[in-house]
Amino acid sequence: MPQIDVNQLNQAKANVTLTQELLTKAIEKANSDPTLAQEAIKQASNEISSALSAVTQVQNTTQTQQTAE
């Protein structure tokens, strides 16, 4: 049975939570401060990339473990 790296998944979850906060900020500032909204979107994009990377790493590790069994 493959081992799942819960720490990696928790990191991905934290990235997603931060993404939600950043996107909310971007929506709130869209009209009043487009520059700040754009920066929040950029940061959200980075967090999404980090979350995807963590999930992909966990997925690849579990697939490798399954193949080895």
Summary of the structure (lengths in Angstrom):
residues: 69
radius of gyration: 16.2
end to end distance: 8.0
largest distance: 56.3
contacts: 185
relative contact order: 0.22
helix: 86%
strand: 0%
